[in-house]
Amino acid sequence: MSNNIKISPEDKLLFYIGHETIPELINYLKDKNVVHIVLVSDENEYRALGARIEKALCEAGFDVDNIVLHGEKIGANEEYIVQTLLPANDSEQLFIAVGSGTVTDLVRFVSYRAKSYFISLPTAPSVDGFASNGSAMFIRDYKQTIMSRPPCAIFADMETLCNAPKPLIAAGFGDMIGKFTALADWKLANLLNGDIYDSAIAERSRIARNKVVSQVNGLEKDRETSIKSVMEALYEEGLCMLEFGNSRPASGAEHQLSHYWEMKLLRENRPAVFHGSKVGLASIWIAKYFEMIREMSKEEVVNRLENTPLFDTEVEIQKIKRGYGDKISDFIVKTQEVHLSMTEEKYNSLKTNIINNWETLQEIALEVPSPDEIISMLKAVGGITQPEAIGLTDADVRDALEYAQYVRKAFTILNISQMLGWKPVV
C-alpha cells in the first residue's frame, strides 16, 4: 500500500449525511492526498448521483477513471468483478462506490484485493452493509460473505436518498424490521448452542432497529427526517457487524430465507429481488415460528423431542442436494460439516437444553412481534408482504422454510423447527 495517500486501516470510519456531500467529499479527498480515483456505479446510479460526482471531481483536478456497469442483472459475481477490476493497477488509487448493496460489495471486494481503499456513496437507504467489512458475493452461483475491508468513509447525500425509488427505501425498512427475529435468534443460539453473544452490541442493534420502527408512520409526513433516521440506523448496524466480526448482530433465520431465495432465483434464471424486500417478507414467516414457541407447552415439546431421532447424515445430504441443485450443493455440504457430523451425544444435549430452557425461550420469543404486527409495519412503508408481489410462489416459501437452514453455519430457529418436527407454515 502506498504511503502517499494518508489513509490507514486504523483510521476511524468517517460518516457524513447531509446536503453538502460533494464539497465534503472533495475536502476529504484533498486532505488525504488522493489523486487517482476509480469511480464505480451502474447506469441508474450514475444518473442519480454518479454523473454529478464525476463532474465535480474532474473540475477539482482529480484523475478519474469512470466505470459504469452495464447489464440487465448486475450482480456481485465474477463477471462484474472483472469489469470493476480492469482499471486497477499498481499506482495509487482510491475507489468510490456510488450505489447500494451490489456496487458497494463489488467495490469493497475489488479495492481490498487491489490493496486500495474505498469510499461508499449510498444512493438509497436500502441495506445495512455499507459500513461492514464483508462482501456478499456470488461465486459460481453460491452466495458467500467474503471478508474484505470497510470503507474509509461514507458520504450520504440527503437529496439523493430522499429521491430514491420507493421500493428501495421500503427495502431499507424491511432489512431493519428483520432485526426483531435476528436478535431473538442470536439470543436463542447463545442459550442453546453456546454461540458467542455480545449484549452491548445487541443493545446497539436493538436501539437502531427501534429508531427505524419509530419512523414507519412518518415517511409521508417528514420524509427527510425518516430517511435520515433509517440511514443512520443502517450505518449503526454495519458498525455492529464490523465490531463483532461477522453479521450475527443483524442476521438470523430471516436472512437465511432471503439468501436461499436469492440463490434459487439465480439458479432458475428468474428476476432478482431487493435484499431488504426479501428480508422483510421472510421475517413474517420466522415470526410465525417464534409465535409457535410462545404457544407451545413444555409437555408438547418433550413429547415431540422424544419422537424425533437424530437425522441420518446421508439422508440430510440428499436433502441438501434437492434444495440447492447439483451446482452448489457440494459447497453447502462443506459449509454444514459441523451440523452433518453431529453426534448422538451433542443431539441429546441440544434436546436437554431446549427442554430445560423452554420458559426462557418463550421469554425471548416475546421480543418478536406477531406476524400481523410485522405485516402492518411493512405495509406502512410500502414494503412487501406477499410473496407473489416479488415473483415468489408458495412453493418457494415452503422450499425456503425447508432448506434455508443450510445456507449458513449459524444456529437459528430453523434448527429448532427441524428438531421439533414443525412443518413449513405457508
C-alpha positions as CSV (number, residue, x, y, z in Angstrom):
1,M,0.0,0.0,0.0
2,S,1.4,3.4,-1.0
3,N,2.2,5.8,1.8
4,N,1.3,9.0,-0.2
5,I,-2.4,8.6,0.4
6,K,-2.9,9.5,4.1
7,I,-5.3,6.7,5.0
8,S,-4.7,3.9,7.4
9,P,-6.7,0.8,8.3
10,E,-6.7,2.1,11.9
11,D,-8.4,5.3,10.9
12,K,-11.9,5.8,12.3
13,L,-14.6,5.4,9.7
14,L,-16.0,8.8,8.7
15,F,-19.7,9.1,8.2
16,Y,-21.3,12.1,6.7
17,I,-25.0,12.6,5.9
18,G,-26.4,15.9,4.7
19,H,-26.8,18.3,1.8
20,E,-23.1,19.2,1.3
21,T,-21.9,15.8,0.2
22,I,-19.8,16.9,-2.8
23,P,-17.8,19.6,-1.1
24,E,-17.3,17.4,1.9
25,L,-16.1,14.6,-0.3
26,I,-13.7,16.8,-2.1
27,N,-12.3,18.3,1.1
28,Y,-11.8,14.8,2.4
29,L,-10.0,13.6,-0.7
30,K,-7.7,16.6,-0.8
31,D,-6.9,16.2,2.9
32,K,-6.0,12.5,2.3
33,N,-3.7,13.4,-0.7
34,V,-5.8,11.4,-3.1
35,V,-5.1,12.0,-6.8
36,H,-6.3,9.0,-8.8
37,I,-9.9,7.8,-8.3
38,V,-11.8,4.9,-9.8
39,L,-15.5,5.8,-9.7
40,V,-17.9,2.8,-10.0
41,S,-21.7,2.9,-10.5
42,D,-24.3,1.3,-12.6
43,E,-26.5,3.1,-15.2
44,N,-29.2,4.1,-12.8
45,E,-26.9,5.1,-10.0
46,Y,-24.7,7.1,-12.4
47,R,-27.8,9.1,-13.4
48,A,-28.9,9.5,-9.8
49,L,-25.5,10.7,-8.4
50,G,-22.5,9.4,-10.2
51,A,-22.6,12.0,-13.1
52,R,-22.6,14.9,-10.6
53,I,-19.7,13.3,-8.6
54,E,-17.6,12.7,-11.7
55,K,-18.1,16.2,-13.0
56,A,-17.2,17.7,-9.6
57,L,-14.1,15.5,-9.2
58,C,-12.8,16.4,-12.6
59,E,-13.4,20.1,-12.1
60,A,-11.5,19.8,-8.8
61,G,-8.5,18.4,-10.6
62,F,-8.7,14.7,-9.7
63,D,-7.7,12.0,-12.2
64,V,-10.9,9.9,-12.6
65,D,-11.5,6.5,-14.2
66,N,-15.2,6.2,-14.5
67,I,-16.8,2.7,-14.6
68,V,-20.4,2.4,-15.4
69,L,-21.5,-1.2,-15.1
70,H,-24.0,-2.4,-17.8
71,G,-26.4,-5.3,-17.9
72,E,-29.9,-6.4,-17.0
73,K,-28.7,-8.4,-14.0
74,I,-25.8,-6.6,-12.3
75,G,-24.6,-8.8,-9.6
76,A,-21.6,-9.2,-7.2
77,N,-20.2,-12.0,-9.2
78,E,-17.2,-13.0,-11.4
79,E,-18.4,-11.1,-14.5
80,Y,-18.7,-7.7,-12.7
81,I,-15.6,-8.3,-10.5
82,V,-13.6,-8.3,-13.7
83,Q,-15.4,-5.2,-15.0
84,T,-14.6,-3.4,-11.8
85,L,-11.0,-4.6,-11.5
86,L,-9.9,-3.7,-15.1
87,P,-8.8,-0.1,-14.4
88,A,-6.9,-1.1,-11.2
89,N,-3.1,-1.1,-11.4
90,D,-0.1,-0.8,-9.2
91,S,-0.4,3.0,-8.9
92,E,-2.0,4.9,-6.1
93,Q,-5.8,4.8,-6.4
94,L,-8.9,5.1,-4.4
95,F,-12.2,3.5,-5.3
96,I,-15.6,5.3,-4.9
97,A,-18.7,3.1,-4.9
98,V,-21.8,5.1,-6.0
99,G,-24.8,2.9,-5.3
100,S,-26.5,0.5,-3.0
101,G,-25.6,-3.0,-1.9
102,T,-24.4,-4.7,-5.0
103,V,-22.0,-2.0,-6.2
104,T,-20.7,-1.5,-2.7
105,D,-20.0,-5.2,-2.3
106,L,-18.1,-5.3,-5.6
107,V,-16.0,-2.3,-4.8
108,R,-15.3,-3.4,-1.3
109,F,-14.0,-6.8,-2.6
110,V,-12.0,-5.3,-5.6
111,S,-10.5,-2.4,-3.7
112,Y,-9.2,-4.8,-0.9
113,R,-7.7,-7.2,-3.5
114,A,-6.1,-4.2,-5.3
115,K,-4.6,-3.1,-2.0
116,S,-6.5,0.2,-2.2
117,Y,-9.2,1.9,-0.1
118,F,-12.7,2.8,-1.0
119,I,-15.4,5.3,-0.2
120,S,-19.1,4.5,-0.2
121,L,-21.7,6.9,-1.6
122,P,-25.1,5.3,-1.0
123,T,-27.8,6.2,-3.4
124,A,-30.6,4.7,-1.3
125,P,-31.1,3.7,2.4
126,S,-31.6,0.1,1.3
127,V,-29.3,-2.2,3.1
128,D,-27.4,-2.4,6.4
129,G,-24.0,-3.4,5.0
130,F,-22.5,-0.1,3.9
131,A,-20.1,0.1,6.9
132,S,-19.3,-3.6,7.2
133,N,-16.2,-5.5,6.1
134,G,-18.0,-8.4,4.4
135,S,-18.7,-8.5,0.7
136,A,-21.8,-10.6,-0.2
137,M,-20.6,-12.3,-3.4
138,F,-21.9,-14.9,-5.8
139,I,-19.1,-17.2,-6.8
140,R,-20.2,-20.0,-9.1
141,D,-23.8,-19.1,-8.1
142,Y,-23.1,-19.7,-4.5
143,K,-23.7,-16.7,-2.2
144,Q,-21.0,-16.3,0.4
145,T,-19.7,-13.5,2.5
146,I,-16.0,-12.7,1.8
147,M,-14.1,-10.7,4.4
148,S,-12.6,-7.6,2.9
149,R,-12.3,-4.1,4.4
150,P,-14.9,-1.5,5.4
151,P,-15.0,1.8,3.6
152,C,-12.7,4.6,4.9
153,A,-15.6,7.0,4.6
154,I,-19.4,7.1,3.8
155,F,-20.9,10.2,2.3
156,A,-24.7,10.0,2.2
157,D,-26.4,12.7,0.1
158,M,-29.8,13.6,1.5
159,E,-31.2,14.8,-1.8
160,T,-30.3,11.5,-3.5
161,L,-31.5,9.4,-0.6
162,C,-34.9,11.2,-0.5
163,N,-35.3,10.8,-4.3
164,A,-34.5,7.1,-4.2
165,P,-37.2,4.8,-5.6
166,K,-39.8,3.9,-3.0
167,P,-39.2,0.1,-3.3
168,L,-35.5,0.7,-2.3
169,I,-36.5,2.8,0.7
170,A,-39.0,0.2,1.7
171,A,-36.2,-2.4,1.4
172,G,-34.2,-0.5,3.9
173,F,-37.1,-0.6,6.4
174,G,-37.5,-4.3,5.7
175,D,-33.9,-5.0,6.4
176,M,-34.2,-3.2,9.8
177,I,-37.5,-4.8,10.7
178,G,-35.8,-8.1,10.2
179,K,-33.7,-7.3,13.3
180,F,-36.6,-8.4,15.5
181,T,-36.1,-12.0,14.5
182,A,-32.4,-11.7,14.0
183,L,-31.7,-10.5,17.6
184,A,-34.0,-13.1,19.1
185,D,-32.2,-15.8,17.0
186,W,-28.9,-14.6,18.3
187,K,-30.1,-14.9,21.9
188,L,-31.5,-18.3,21.2
189,A,-28.3,-19.6,19.6
190,N,-26.3,-18.4,22.7
191,L,-28.7,-20.1,25.1
192,L,-29.0,-23.4,23.3
193,N,-25.8,-23.8,21.2
194,G,-23.3,-21.7,23.1
195,D,-22.8,-19.3,20.3
196,I,-20.9,-16.1,21.2
197,Y,-23.2,-13.3,22.2
198,D,-22.3,-9.6,22.9
199,S,-25.0,-7.9,24.9
200,A,-23.7,-4.4,24.3
201,I,-23.6,-4.8,20.6
202,A,-27.0,-6.5,20.7
203,E,-28.4,-3.5,22.6
204,R,-26.9,-1.1,20.0
205,S,-28.6,-3.1,17.2
206,R,-31.9,-3.1,19.1
207,I,-31.7,0.7,19.5
208,A,-31.0,1.2,15.8
209,R,-33.9,-1.1,14.9
210,N,-36.3,0.8,17.3
211,K,-35.2,4.1,15.7
212,V,-36.4,2.8,12.3
213,V,-39.6,1.3,13.7
214,S,-40.5,4.7,15.2
215,Q,-40.4,6.2,11.7
216,V,-42.7,3.7,9.9
217,N,-45.6,6.0,10.1
218,G,-43.6,9.2,9.4
219,L,-42.3,8.6,5.9
220,E,-45.0,10.6,4.2
221,K,-45.2,13.3,7.0
222,D,-41.5,14.1,7.2
223,R,-39.6,12.2,4.5
224,E,-36.2,13.7,5.2
225,T,-36.3,13.0,9.0
226,S,-37.5,9.4,8.4
227,I,-34.9,8.6,5.7
228,K,-32.1,10.2,7.8
229,S,-33.1,8.0,10.7
230,V,-33.1,4.9,8.5
231,M,-29.7,5.7,7.0
232,E,-28.2,6.4,10.4
233,A,-29.6,3.1,11.7
234,L,-28.3,1.1,8.7
235,Y,-24.9,2.7,9.3
236,E,-25.0,1.7,13.0
237,E,-26.0,-1.9,12.1
238,G,-22.9,-2.0,9.8
239,L,-20.7,-0.9,12.7
240,C,-22.2,-3.6,14.9
241,M,-21.3,-6.2,12.4
242,L,-17.9,-4.7,11.9
243,E,-17.1,-4.6,15.6
244,F,-18.4,-8.1,16.3
245,G,-16.6,-9.6,13.4
246,N,-19.5,-11.1,11.4
247,S,-23.1,-10.5,10.6
248,R,-24.7,-12.2,13.6
249,P,-25.9,-8.9,15.3
250,A,-28.0,-8.2,12.2
251,S,-28.8,-11.6,10.6
252,G,-30.7,-14.7,11.6
253,A,-33.2,-17.1,10.0
254,E,-34.9,-14.3,8.1
255,H,-31.6,-13.7,6.2
256,Q,-31.2,-17.5,5.6
257,L,-34.6,-17.4,3.8
258,S,-33.6,-14.3,1.9
259,H,-30.3,-15.8,0.8
260,Y,-32.0,-19.1,-0.2
261,W,-34.4,-17.3,-2.4
262,E,-31.6,-15.2,-3.9
263,M,-29.7,-18.4,-5.0
264,K,-32.9,-20.1,-6.2
265,L,-33.9,-17.2,-8.3
266,L,-30.5,-17.0,-9.8
267,R,-30.4,-20.8,-10.4
268,E,-33.7,-20.7,-12.2
269,N,-32.9,-17.5,-14.2
270,R,-35.7,-15.5,-12.5
271,P,-35.6,-11.8,-11.8
272,A,-33.6,-10.6,-8.8
273,V,-35.3,-9.0,-5.8
274,F,-34.1,-6.3,-3.4
275,H,-32.3,-7.8,-0.4
276,G,-34.3,-5.9,2.2
277,S,-37.6,-6.7,0.5
278,K,-36.8,-10.4,0.9
279,V,-35.7,-10.0,4.5
280,G,-38.8,-8.1,5.5
281,L,-41.0,-10.7,3.8
282,A,-39.1,-13.6,5.4
283,S,-39.5,-12.0,8.8
284,I,-43.2,-12.7,8.6
285,W,-42.7,-16.5,8.5
286,I,-39.9,-16.5,11.0
287,A,-42.1,-14.5,13.4
288,K,-44.7,-17.3,13.0
289,Y,-42.1,-19.8,14.3
290,F,-41.5,-17.6,17.3
291,E,-45.2,-17.4,17.8
292,M,-45.3,-21.2,17.8
293,I,-42.7,-21.1,20.6
294,R,-44.8,-18.8,22.6
295,E,-47.9,-21.0,22.2
296,M,-46.4,-24.5,22.7
297,S,-46.4,-26.1,26.1
298,K,-43.3,-27.7,27.6
299,E,-45.1,-31.1,27.7
300,E,-45.7,-31.0,23.9
301,V,-42.0,-30.0,23.4
302,V,-40.9,-33.0,25.5
303,N,-43.2,-35.3,23.5
304,R,-42.0,-34.0,20.1
305,L,-38.3,-34.3,21.0
306,E,-38.8,-37.9,22.3
307,N,-40.2,-38.8,18.9
308,T,-37.5,-37.0,16.8
309,P,-34.3,-39.0,16.5
310,L,-31.0,-37.7,15.2
311,F,-31.1,-37.3,11.4
312,D,-29.3,-39.7,9.1
313,T,-26.3,-37.9,7.6
314,E,-26.8,-39.4,4.1
315,V,-30.5,-38.5,4.1
316,E,-29.6,-35.0,5.2
317,I,-27.0,-34.6,2.4
318,Q,-29.6,-35.8,-0.1
319,K,-32.0,-33.2,1.3
320,I,-29.4,-30.5,0.7
321,K,-28.9,-31.7,-2.9
322,R,-32.7,-31.5,-3.5
323,G,-32.8,-28.0,-2.1
324,Y,-29.8,-26.5,-3.8
325,G,-29.2,-28.4,-7.0
326,D,-26.0,-30.1,-8.3
327,K,-24.0,-26.9,-9.0
328,I,-23.7,-25.6,-5.4
329,S,-24.8,-28.4,-3.2
330,D,-21.2,-29.5,-2.6
331,F,-20.4,-26.0,-1.3
332,I,-23.4,-26.2,1.0
333,V,-22.4,-29.7,2.3
334,K,-18.9,-28.4,3.1
335,T,-20.4,-25.4,4.9
336,Q,-22.5,-27.8,7.0
337,E,-19.7,-30.1,8.1
338,V,-20.3,-29.4,11.8
339,H,-24.0,-30.0,11.5
340,L,-23.6,-33.1,9.4
341,S,-21.1,-34.6,11.8
342,M,-23.4,-34.1,14.9
343,T,-23.1,-36.9,17.4
344,E,-25.9,-38.5,19.3
345,E,-24.4,-37.0,22.5
346,K,-24.5,-33.5,21.0
347,Y,-28.0,-34.0,19.7
348,N,-29.3,-35.2,23.1
349,S,-27.5,-32.3,24.8
350,L,-29.4,-29.9,22.5
351,K,-32.7,-31.6,23.3
352,T,-32.0,-31.2,27.0
353,N,-31.1,-27.6,26.6
354,I,-34.4,-26.9,24.7
355,I,-36.5,-28.6,27.4
356,N,-34.7,-27.1,30.4
357,N,-34.7,-23.6,28.8
358,W,-38.2,-23.7,27.3
359,E,-39.6,-20.9,29.5
360,T,-36.6,-18.7,28.7
361,L,-37.1,-19.4,25.0
362,Q,-40.7,-18.3,25.4
363,E,-39.5,-15.1,27.0
364,I,-37.1,-14.5,24.1
365,A,-40.0,-15.2,21.7
366,L,-42.0,-12.4,23.4
367,E,-39.4,-9.9,21.9
368,V,-40.6,-10.7,18.4
369,P,-43.8,-9.0,17.1
370,S,-46.6,-11.2,15.8
371,P,-46.7,-11.8,12.1
372,D,-49.6,-9.4,11.8
373,E,-47.7,-6.7,13.5
374,I,-44.7,-7.1,11.1
375,I,-47.1,-7.1,8.2
376,S,-48.6,-3.8,9.5
377,M,-45.1,-2.2,9.8
378,L,-44.1,-3.3,6.3
379,K,-47.4,-2.1,4.8
380,A,-46.9,1.3,6.4
381,V,-43.7,1.9,4.4
382,G,-44.9,0.3,1.2
383,G,-43.0,-2.9,1.9
384,I,-43.6,-6.4,0.5
385,T,-46.0,-8.6,2.5
386,Q,-47.0,-11.2,-0.1
387,P,-44.6,-13.5,-2.0
388,E,-46.3,-13.1,-5.3
389,A,-45.6,-9.3,-5.2
390,I,-41.9,-10.1,-5.9
391,G,-42.4,-13.1,-8.1
392,L,-42.2,-15.8,-5.4
393,T,-44.6,-18.7,-5.1
394,D,-46.0,-20.6,-2.1
395,A,-43.7,-23.4,-3.2
396,D,-40.7,-21.0,-3.0
397,V,-41.7,-20.2,0.6
398,R,-42.1,-23.8,1.5
399,D,-38.7,-24.7,0.0
400,A,-37.0,-21.8,1.9
401,L,-38.5,-22.9,5.2
402,E,-37.4,-26.5,4.4
403,Y,-33.9,-25.8,3.1
404,A,-32.7,-22.4,4.2
405,Q,-31.2,-23.5,7.5
406,Y,-28.3,-24.9,5.4
407,V,-27.3,-21.6,3.8
408,R,-25.1,-20.6,6.8
409,K,-23.4,-22.3,9.7
410,A,-25.4,-20.2,12.1
411,F,-27.7,-21.9,14.6
412,T,-31.2,-20.4,14.3
413,I,-34.9,-21.1,15.0
414,L,-34.9,-23.2,11.8
415,N,-32.7,-25.8,13.5
416,I,-35.2,-25.9,16.3
417,S,-38.1,-26.3,13.9
418,Q,-36.3,-29.3,12.4
419,M,-35.8,-30.9,15.8
420,L,-39.4,-30.3,16.8
421,G,-40.8,-31.7,13.6
422,W,-42.5,-28.5,12.6
423,K,-43.7,-28.5,9.0
424,P,-43.2,-25.3,7.0
425,V,-46.1,-22.9,7.5
426,V,-47.3,-21.1,4.4
